Amino acid sequence: MKVIFDPETDTLSIILRDAKISESDEVRDGLIIDYSKEGKIVSIEIIDASEQVAEPQGILYELKTKESSLV
């Protein structure tokens, strides 16, 4: 998975898999989901990200494990 913020276009892209995009669907204003030809989600794009995301230039990555979910 890759997360890219482009300050010039104010776009945040979350790339979930390395696959060719076959179809895109704007599920609501400024939220685009890209699909492979098999119908799997390839990426999620957020337009005007600085208005939608609290900190588009920073990311916190958390990996939950069985032990941490028991705490």
Secondary structure by P-SEA (a helix, b strand, c coil): cbbbbbccccbbbbbcccccccccccccccbbbbbcccccccbbbbcccccccccccbbbbbbbccccccc
